[in-house]
């Protein structure tokens, strides 16, 4: 999948208004998902800088990360509110959210980076992810970055069916899945930056 990235300076005023509206709508729809997306944006920024990308790329990928789960607005609300684990059928419905998100965002914002992140953040390095089963560098780099940030945040959150992982536990999970679920270079970047950004991470997860 070849994706041409879009960076600040190419966005229209209409895109800015649409993005603000989407943030507000997602927060009103499900505040926990909105908060998750904002934390993922902060973690993605740390990783992107560690990888040596430009300030424009850092900004663009963080913006995309903050809307990566926008497709969940088109998933039945009871699935987001369910306190236990999802059934197989419920999981299949939830797994449609990347494609639902792309369909929603493409009507409103002209931003290939955002579309790539929303559509591909559940793809896996070994090709066993969804929705398209992309593998390795077929997955756009912004989506590979957000995938690591997304899982890290999900692990750090307490859920009804699991306790919150500590930073060390979440990092160990990512390292163990490096080369299968995740791009090894992205995991290595997060491991490296997490050693220098302990205070920042502690503020995100008090």
PAPA-132170 format. One record per residue: residue number from 1; x, y, z of N, C-alpha, C in turn. Coordinates in Angstrom, 3 decimals, padded with zeros to 6 digits. Layout:
BEGIN
<r NUM <X Y Z> <X Y Z> <X Y Z>>,
...
END
This chain:
BEGIN
<r 1 <000.853 -001.189 000.000> <000.000 000.000 000.000> <000.883 001.231 000.000>>,
<r 2 <000.857 002.002 -001.038> <001.650 003.207 -001.130> <000.798 004.395 -000.700>>,
<r 3 <001.298 005.137 000.264> <000.561 006.286 000.763> <001.438 007.515 000.677>>,
<r 4 <000.923 008.561 000.075> <001.623 009.832 -000.004> <001.229 010.652 001.216>>,
<r 5 <002.229 010.988 002.023> <001.939 011.656 003.273> <001.614 013.125 003.059>>,
<r 6 <000.731 013.621 003.917> <000.357 015.031 003.868> <000.800 015.691 005.157>>,
<r 7 <001.394 016.881 005.056> <001.920 017.565 006.228> <001.353 018.965 006.330>>,
<r 8 <001.524 019.617 007.473> <000.975 020.952 007.662> <001.380 021.883 006.527>>,
<r 9 <000.473 022.763 006.175> <000.698 023.659 005.053> <-000.127 023.250 003.861>>,
<r 10 <-000.546 021.963 003.831> <-001.360 021.462 002.730> <-002.825 021.378 003.136>>,
<r 11 <-003.131 021.681 004.399> <-004.479 021.499 004.904> <-005.285 022.766 004.724>>,
<r 12 <-006.561 022.589 004.467> <-007.450 023.732 004.266> <-008.112 024.120 005.576>>,
<r 13 <-008.673 025.328 005.598> <-009.439 025.763 006.755> <-010.602 024.817 007.010>>,
<r 14 <-011.203 024.320 005.922> <-012.294 023.360 006.059> <-011.855 022.103 006.772>>,
<r 15 <-010.624 021.618 006.480> <-010.093 020.450 007.177> <-009.958 020.725 008.667>>,
<r 16 <-009.461 021.920 009.014> <-009.305 022.268 010.428> <-010.649 022.255 011.153>>,
<r 17 <-011.656 022.846 010.537> <-012.981 022.878 011.151> <-013.548 021.463 011.287>>,
<r 18 <-013.365 020.653 010.249> <-013.871 019.282 010.287> <-013.180 018.474 011.377>>,
<r 19 <-011.873 018.681 011.510> <-011.127 017.952 012.534> <-011.582 018.340 013.938>>,
<r 20 <-011.765 019.630 014.170> <-012.258 020.086 015.474> <-013.627 019.483 015.782>>,
<r 21 <-014.479 019.457 014.772> <-015.816 018.902 014.951> <-015.758 017.411 015.282>>,
<r 22 <-014.848 016.685 014.630> <-014.715 015.255 014.892> <-014.222 014.990 016.308>>,
<r 23 <-013.266 015.792 016.775> <-012.782 015.637 018.152> <-013.933 015.831 019.142>>,
<r 24 <-014.710 016.871 018.926> <-015.819 017.153 019.829> <-016.864 016.036 019.776>>,
<r 25 <-017.155 015.574 018.578> <-018.151 014.508 018.425> <-017.696 013.227 019.104>>,
<r 26 <-016.408 012.887 018.946> <-015.917 011.660 019.559> <-015.930 011.767 021.080>>,
<r 27 <-015.558 012.928 021.603> <-015.588 013.109 023.051> <-017.015 012.991 023.588>>,
<r 28 <-017.973 013.571 022.877> <-019.376 013.506 023.300> <-019.910 012.088 023.196>>,
<r 29 <-019.460 011.353 022.172> <-019.943 009.995 021.932> <-019.397 009.026 022.964>>,
<r 30 <-018.069 009.107 023.233> <-017.451 008.174 024.178> <-016.157 008.801 024.678>>,
<r 31 <-016.239 009.427 025.844> <-015.114 010.206 026.361> <-013.866 009.356 026.575>>,
<r 32 <-014.034 008.098 026.973> <-012.879 007.240 027.224> <-012.088 006.985 025.940>>,
<r 33 <-012.797 006.781 024.837> <-012.116 006.584 023.554> <-011.395 007.851 023.138>>,
<r 34 <-012.021 008.991 023.349> <-011.393 010.271 023.034> <-010.110 010.464 023.839>>,
<r 35 <-010.159 010.172 025.126> <-008.974 010.314 025.981> <-007.869 009.361 025.550>>,
<r 36 <-008.252 008.133 025.221> <-007.293 007.152 024.720> <-006.584 007.690 023.469>>,
<r 37 <-007.350 008.244 022.544> <-006.767 008.752 021.300> <-005.785 009.887 021.558>>,
<r 38 <-006.094 010.745 022.495> <-005.182 011.850 022.801> <-003.894 011.347 023.443>>,
<r 39 <-003.985 010.353 024.301> <-002.763 009.787 024.882> <-001.924 009.099 023.811>>,
<r 40 <-002.580 008.394 022.920> <-001.861 007.739 021.821> <-001.130 008.778 020.967>>,
<r 41 <-001.770 009.930 020.759> <-001.113 010.996 020.018> <000.166 011.460 020.695>>,
<r 42 <000.160 011.553 022.008> <001.348 012.002 022.741> <002.465 010.965 022.671>>,
<r 43 <002.099 009.689 022.811> <003.115 008.636 022.719> <003.659 008.546 021.294>>,
<r 44 <002.790 008.654 020.310> <003.232 008.616 018.905> <004.205 009.747 018.606>>,
<r 45 <003.993 010.918 019.198> <004.909 012.044 019.001> <006.305 011.711 019.508>>,
<r 46 <006.381 011.082 020.685> <007.677 010.702 021.238> <008.407 009.730 020.305>>,
<r 47 <007.662 008.747 019.808> <008.277 007.750 018.921> <008.737 008.394 017.624>>,
<r 48 <007.902 009.240 017.044> <008.207 009.855 015.759> <009.459 010.716 015.855>>,
<r 49 <009.594 011.478 016.936> <010.800 012.288 017.124> <012.033 011.405 017.278>>,
<r 50 <011.893 010.312 018.023> <013.028 009.409 018.217> <013.488 008.795 016.902>>,
<r 51 <012.563 008.569 015.992> <012.905 008.018 014.680> <013.570 009.049 013.777>>,
<r 52 <013.634 010.291 014.219> <014.320 011.318 013.452> <013.494 011.967 012.372>>,
<r 53 <012.179 011.836 012.449> <011.322 012.473 011.458> <011.240 013.971 011.723>>,
<r 54 <010.797 014.699 010.723> <010.739 016.154 010.812> <009.634 016.606 011.759>>,
<r 55 <009.696 017.887 012.151> <008.645 018.448 012.992> <007.281 018.351 012.303>>,
<r 56 <007.276 018.559 010.982> <006.020 018.471 010.239> <005.446 017.061 010.312>>,
<r 57 <006.308 016.056 010.205> <005.845 014.668 010.285> <005.367 014.321 011.690>>,
<r 58 <006.080 014.816 012.697> <005.652 014.592 014.082> <004.243 015.137 014.284>>,
<r 59 <004.032 016.355 013.815> <002.725 016.999 013.973> <001.645 016.234 013.218>>,
<r 60 <001.947 015.847 011.995> <000.961 015.167 011.155> <000.557 013.816 011.739>>,
<r 61 <001.531 013.055 012.206> <001.251 011.724 012.750> <000.513 011.833 014.089>>,
<r 62 <000.884 012.820 014.910> <000.170 013.015 016.177> <-001.292 013.376 015.926>>,
<r 63 <-001.540 014.241 014.944> <-002.911 014.607 014.589> <-003.705 013.388 014.173>>,
<r 64 <-003.093 012.567 013.335> <-003.773 011.363 012.866> <-004.052 010.404 014.022>>,
<r 65 <-003.086 010.276 014.928> <-003.255 009.380 016.073> <-004.437 009.792 016.934>>,
<r 66 <-004.657 011.109 017.051> <-005.744 011.592 017.906> <-007.129 011.284 017.345>>,
<r 67 <-007.157 010.821 016.093> <-008.437 010.415 015.490> <-008.405 008.963 015.013>>,
<r 68 <-007.430 008.191 015.449> <-007.263 006.856 014.867> <-008.452 005.929 015.122>>,
<r 69 <-009.197 006.160 016.201> <-010.351 005.303 016.522> <-011.687 005.961 016.173>>,
<r 70 <-011.673 006.925 015.268> <-012.907 007.634 014.931> <-013.980 006.691 014.398>>,
<r 71 <-013.573 005.576 013.803> <-014.537 004.606 013.281> <-015.388 003.957 014.350>>,
<r 72 <-014.950 004.024 015.602> <-015.751 003.441 016.680> <-017.058 004.192 016.887>>,
<r 73 <-017.144 005.396 016.338> <-018.413 006.127 016.409> <-019.489 005.448 015.569>>,
<r 74 <-019.086 004.588 014.649> <-020.037 003.890 013.786> <-020.208 002.427 014.183>>,
<r 75 <-019.661 002.065 015.332> <-019.840 000.731 015.911> <-020.972 000.821 016.936>>,
<r 76 <-021.813 -000.197 017.072> <-022.882 -000.144 018.076> <-022.367 000.271 019.453>>,
<r 77 <-023.018 001.260 020.027> <-022.524 001.867 021.261> <-022.428 000.867 022.414>>,
<r 78 <-023.288 -000.141 022.415> <-023.251 -001.084 023.536> <-021.947 -001.863 023.579>>,
<r 79 <-021.263 -001.964 022.441> <-019.975 -002.664 022.436> <-018.914 -001.848 023.175>>,
<r 80 <-018.953 -000.534 023.013> <-017.991 000.323 023.702> <-018.278 000.385 025.202>>,
<r 81 <-019.540 000.217 025.567> <-019.933 000.318 026.968> <-019.855 -001.022 027.701>>,
<r 82 <-019.651 -002.101 026.968> <-019.620 -003.424 027.595> <-018.441 -003.525 028.558>>,
<r 83 <-018.671 -004.055 029.733> <-017.625 -004.107 030.754> <-016.767 -005.372 030.665>>,
<r 84 <-017.304 -006.436 030.075> <-016.536 -007.671 029.961> <-015.911 -007.827 028.588>>,
<r 85 <-015.310 -008.979 028.363> <-014.709 -009.255 027.058> <-015.793 -009.394 025.998>>,
<r 86 <-015.458 -009.032 024.780> <-016.398 -009.150 023.667> <-016.507 -010.598 023.216>>,
<r 87 <-017.687 -010.994 022.733> <-017.850 -012.303 022.108> <-017.189 -012.268 020.732>>,
<r 88 <-017.099 -013.415 020.078> <-016.492 -013.472 018.746> <-017.259 -012.605 017.755>>,
<r 89 <-018.579 -012.645 017.815> <-019.383 -011.817 016.904> <-019.217 -010.337 017.202>>,
<r 90 <-019.176 -010.001 018.480> <-018.984 -008.600 018.856> <-017.603 -008.121 018.439>>,
<r 91 <-016.597 -008.976 018.583> <-015.240 -008.616 018.169> <-015.185 -008.375 016.674>>,
<r 92 <-015.908 -009.187 015.900> <-015.931 -008.998 014.446> <-016.533 -007.648 014.084>>,
<r 93 <-017.576 -007.245 014.800> <-018.168 -005.922 014.554> <-017.189 -004.817 014.935>>,
<r 94 <-016.525 -004.975 016.063> <-015.569 -003.964 016.512> <-014.398 -003.846 015.537>>,
<r 95 <-014.007 -004.969 014.960> <-012.863 -004.974 014.043> <-013.142 -004.264 012.725>>,
<r 96 <-014.385 -003.862 012.517> <-014.727 -003.075 011.323> <-014.377 -001.601 011.487>>,
<r 97 <-013.967 -001.179 012.690> <-013.836 000.253 012.922> <-012.762 000.958 012.085>>,
<r 98 <-011.665 000.290 011.677> <-010.727 001.009 010.805> <-011.354 001.396 009.459>>,
<r 99 <-012.079 000.468 008.856> <-012.707 000.770 007.566> <-013.842 001.778 007.722>>,
<r 100 <-014.573 001.669 008.818> <-015.630 002.642 009.080> <-015.030 004.037 009.291>>,
<r 101 <-013.893 004.069 009.949> <-013.224 005.341 010.177> <-012.740 005.982 008.892>>,
<r 102 <-012.177 005.171 008.008> <-011.721 005.693 006.711> <-012.901 006.258 005.934>>,
<r 103 <-014.012 005.533 005.924> <-015.187 005.993 005.194> <-015.689 007.321 005.746>>,
<r 104 <-015.643 007.469 007.059> <-016.115 008.705 007.683> <-015.153 009.860 007.395>>,
<r 105 <-013.842 009.624 007.591> <-012.877 010.713 007.491> <-012.675 011.175 006.047>>,
<r 106 <-012.745 010.233 005.104> <-012.472 010.577 003.703> <-013.503 011.545 003.140>>,
<r 107 <-014.689 011.569 003.736> <-015.727 012.498 003.287> <-015.482 013.917 003.781>>,
<r 108 <-014.619 014.045 004.808> <-014.508 015.321 005.500> <-013.130 015.973 005.425>>,
<r 109 <-012.069 015.149 005.410> <-010.711 015.683 005.497> <-009.845 015.071 004.405>>,
<r 110 <-009.136 015.909 003.673> <-008.222 015.462 002.624> <-006.831 015.315 003.224>>,
<r 111 <-006.547 014.168 003.821> <-005.273 013.956 004.508> <-004.885 012.481 004.406>>,
<r 112 <-004.033 012.120 003.436> <-003.644 010.717 003.263> <-002.975 010.103 004.485>>,
<r 113 <-002.219 010.900 005.253> <-001.588 010.368 006.458> <-002.641 009.929 007.464>>,
<r 114 <-003.649 010.755 007.658> <-004.715 010.421 008.602> <-005.479 009.183 008.138>>,
<r 115 <-005.751 009.115 006.852> <-006.462 007.957 006.317> <-005.634 006.686 006.497>>,
<r 116 <-004.322 006.797 006.270> <-003.447 005.632 006.441> <-003.439 005.148 007.884>>,
<r 117 <-003.353 006.074 008.828> <-003.316 005.707 010.242> <-004.640 005.092 010.681>>,
<r 118 <-005.738 005.714 010.314> <-007.052 005.203 010.704> <-007.293 003.816 010.101>>,
<r 119 <-006.926 003.650 008.846> <-007.212 002.393 008.157> <-006.256 001.263 008.456>>,
<r 120 <-005.043 001.587 008.940> <-003.999 000.550 009.031> <-003.406 000.361 010.425>>,
<r 121 <-003.958 001.009 011.453> <-003.292 000.919 012.761> <-003.458 -000.441 013.429>>,
<r 122 <-004.291 -001.326 012.873> <-004.396 -002.687 013.399> <-003.740 -003.722 012.480>>,
<r 123 <-003.057 -003.270 011.452> <-002.240 -004.187 010.668> <-001.022 -004.583 011.495>>,
<r 124 <-000.462 -005.768 011.201> <000.671 -006.260 011.975> <001.859 -006.544 011.065>>,
<r 125 <003.031 -006.405 011.613> <004.276 -006.575 010.862> <004.337 -007.918 010.144>>,
<r 126 <003.795 -008.979 010.754> <003.854 -010.319 010.160> <002.689 -010.609 009.214>>,
<r 127 <001.816 -009.634 008.996> <000.702 -009.822 008.072> <-000.533 -010.420 008.689>>,
<r 128 <-000.549 -010.610 010.006> <-001.689 -011.253 010.668> <-002.683 -010.255 011.261>>,
<r 129 <-002.561 -008.990 010.905> <-003.486 -007.997 011.418> <-004.699 -007.829 010.526>>,
<r 130 <-005.423 -006.742 010.733> <-006.643 -006.474 009.962> <-006.721 -004.978 009.698>>,
<r 131 <-007.481 -004.534 008.725> <-008.481 -005.291 007.939> <-007.945 -005.939 006.666>>,
<r 132 <-006.722 -005.583 006.207> <-006.267 -006.029 004.894> <-005.153 -007.063 004.928>>,
<r 133 <-004.618 -007.373 006.104> <-003.530 -008.326 006.193> <-002.242 -007.830 005.573>>,
<r 134 <-001.991 -006.525 005.644> <-000.741 -005.967 005.133> <000.410 -006.411 006.028>>,
<r 135 <001.616 -006.465 005.459> <002.779 -006.928 006.215> <003.966 -006.007 005.983>>,
<r 136 <004.847 -005.940 006.984> <006.100 -005.207 006.851> <005.902 -003.783 006.377>>,
<r 137 <006.712 -003.398 005.404> <006.668 -002.018 004.920> <005.504 -001.746 003.975>>,
<r 138 <004.661 -002.753 003.732> <003.384 -002.468 003.073> <002.521 -001.567 003.957>>,
<r 139 <002.727 -001.679 005.255> <001.976 -000.855 006.216> <002.645 000.516 006.262>>,
<r 140 <001.922 001.594 006.037> <002.537 002.921 006.092> <003.211 003.171 007.444>>,
<r 141 <004.367 003.820 007.414> <005.107 004.078 008.643> <004.259 004.784 009.715>>,
<r 142 <003.478 005.806 009.377> <002.661 006.432 010.433> <001.755 005.433 011.153>>,
<r 143 <001.198 004.480 010.417> <000.337 003.471 011.041> <001.142 002.520 011.909>>,
<r 144 <002.370 002.205 011.503> <003.226 001.330 012.320> <003.609 002.011 013.631>>,
<r 145 <003.794 003.323 013.580> <004.092 004.083 014.795> <002.874 004.100 015.713>>,
<r 146 <001.725 004.412 015.163> <000.508 004.508 015.978> <000.119 003.139 016.533>>,
<r 147 <000.408 002.072 015.811> <000.097 000.724 016.310> <000.798 000.455 017.632>>,
<r 148 <002.057 000.844 017.729> <002.812 000.640 018.973> <002.250 001.524 020.082>>,
<r 149 <002.005 002.790 019.763> <001.462 003.708 020.763> <000.080 003.263 021.233>>,
<r 150 <-000.729 002.768 020.318> <-002.093 002.334 020.617> <-002.096 001.163 021.596>>,
<r 151 <-001.284 000.154 021.321> <-001.254 -001.018 022.198> <-000.636 -000.665 023.548>>,
<r 152 <000.395 000.159 023.532> <000.995 000.580 024.806> <-000.061 001.232 025.694>>,
<r 153 <-000.833 002.152 025.124> <-001.849 002.835 025.926> <-002.928 001.871 026.392>>,
<r 154 <-003.352 000.970 025.525> <-004.381 -000.002 025.913> <-003.906 -000.873 027.075>>,
<r 155 <-002.634 -001.231 027.063> <-002.096 -002.041 028.151> <-002.029 -001.244 029.457>>,
<r 156 <-001.733 000.038 029.359> <-001.599 000.866 030.563> <-002.950 001.166 031.210>>,
<r 157 <-004.032 000.998 030.446> <-005.369 001.261 030.972> <-005.906 000.071 031.772>>,
<r 158 <-006.593 000.379 032.875> <-007.302 -000.661 033.615> <-008.613 -000.955 032.906>>,
<r 159 <-008.903 -002.211 032.724> <-010.171 -002.631 032.142> <-010.888 -003.545 033.125>>,
<r 160 <-012.159 -003.783 032.902> <-012.916 -004.628 033.825> <-012.369 -006.048 033.862>>,
<r 161 <-011.714 -006.465 032.776> <-011.214 -007.839 032.690> <-009.702 -007.927 032.867>>,
<r 162 <-009.027 -006.814 033.160> <-007.583 -006.859 033.384> <-007.142 -005.646 034.201>>,
<r 163 <-006.041 -005.817 034.896> <-005.434 -004.706 035.607> <-004.587 -003.883 034.643>>,
<r 164 <-004.299 -002.662 035.026> <-003.410 -001.831 034.223> <-001.987 -002.374 034.311>>,
<r 165 <-001.304 -002.416 033.173> <000.096 -002.812 033.158> <000.946 -001.634 033.651>>,
<r 166 <002.049 -001.943 034.293> <003.048 -000.927 034.572> <003.778 -000.585 033.271>>,
<r 167 <004.550 000.506 033.308> <005.340 000.857 032.123> <006.255 -000.294 031.731>>,
<r 168 <006.926 -000.885 032.700> <007.868 -001.970 032.414> <007.151 -003.177 031.807>>,
<r 169 <005.988 -003.500 032.329> <005.227 -004.643 031.812> <004.754 -004.388 030.380>>,
<r 170 <004.256 -003.171 030.125> <003.792 -002.840 028.779> <004.955 -002.841 027.799>>,
<r 171 <006.099 -002.313 028.221> <007.281 -002.288 027.360> <007.745 -003.712 027.048>>,
<r 172 <007.707 -004.583 028.044> <008.108 -005.976 027.830> <007.195 -006.654 026.813>>,
<r 173 <005.901 -006.346 026.867> <004.957 -006.909 025.894> <005.328 -006.465 024.487>>,
<r 174 <005.602 -005.180 024.309> <005.949 -004.660 022.985> <007.233 -005.291 022.470>>,
<r 175 <008.217 -005.422 023.336> <009.497 -006.023 022.923> <009.293 -007.476 022.517>>,
<r 176 <008.474 -008.191 023.275> <008.215 -009.600 022.964> <007.510 -009.759 021.616>>,
<r 177 <006.673 -008.768 021.247> <005.925 -008.838 019.988> <006.625 -008.107 018.845>>,
<r 178 <007.817 -007.600 019.098> <008.586 -006.935 018.053> <008.966 -007.944 016.970>>,
<r 179 <008.704 -007.601 015.727> <008.991 -008.500 014.616> <007.839 -009.412 014.259>>,
<r 180 <006.814 -009.455 015.104> <005.605 -010.211 014.767> <004.449 -009.220 014.632>>,
<r 181 <004.011 -008.662 015.748> <002.933 -007.672 015.672> <003.449 -006.297 015.239>>,
<r 182 <004.666 -005.963 015.656> <005.135 -004.595 015.503> <006.435 -004.499 014.719>>,
<r 183 <006.610 -003.349 014.061> <007.849 -003.019 013.371> <008.970 -002.934 014.409>>,
<r 184 <010.024 -003.746 014.276> <011.104 -003.723 015.280> <011.739 -002.351 015.447>>,
<r 185 <011.877 -001.598 014.360> <012.496 -000.273 014.456> <011.640 000.679 015.285>>,
<r 186 <010.336 000.548 015.180> <009.438 001.410 015.942> <009.474 001.029 017.426>>,
<r 187 <009.478 -000.258 017.712> <009.582 -000.701 019.112> <010.902 -000.236 019.711>>,
<r 188 <011.994 -000.411 018.961> <013.298 000.028 019.462> <013.300 001.524 019.752>>,
<r 189 <012.641 002.298 018.890> <012.579 003.748 019.093> <011.821 004.072 020.370>>,
<r 190 <010.736 003.367 020.622> <009.972 003.638 021.835> <010.751 003.234 023.078>>,
<r 191 <011.428 002.098 023.017> <012.253 001.678 024.152> <013.306 002.746 024.450>>,
<r 192 <013.945 003.233 023.401> <015.004 004.235 023.579> <014.462 005.538 024.149>>,
<r 193 <013.368 006.038 023.573> <012.850 007.331 024.035> <012.240 007.219 025.426>>,
<r 194 <011.728 006.048 025.769> <011.101 005.907 027.088> <012.124 006.027 028.207>>,
<r 195 <013.393 005.753 027.898> <014.448 005.901 028.911> <014.723 007.370 029.202>>,
<r 196 <014.504 008.219 028.197> <014.781 009.651 028.349> <013.538 010.446 028.729>>,
<r 197 <012.373 009.859 028.515> <011.118 010.605 028.704> <010.303 010.044 029.853>>,
<r 198 <010.977 009.581 030.890> <010.265 008.944 031.995> <009.287 009.913 032.667>>,
<r 199 <009.681 011.183 032.801> <008.790 012.155 033.448> <007.575 012.455 032.596>>,
<r 200 <007.790 012.552 031.286> <006.661 012.813 030.378> <005.672 011.664 030.434>>,
<r 201 <006.175 010.443 030.365> <005.306 009.265 030.391> <004.586 009.164 031.725>>,
<r 202 <005.295 009.495 032.809> <004.668 009.442 034.139> <003.532 010.457 034.261>>,
<r 203 <003.652 011.596 033.580> <002.574 012.589 033.614> <001.369 012.126 032.797>>,
<r 204 <001.639 011.387 031.700> <000.534 010.870 030.877> <-000.212 009.765 031.622>>,
<r 205 <000.532 008.975 032.402> <-000.049 007.839 033.151> <000.276 008.005 034.632>>,
<r 206 <-000.389 008.949 035.310> <-000.064 009.220 036.730> <-000.449 008.068 037.646>>,
END
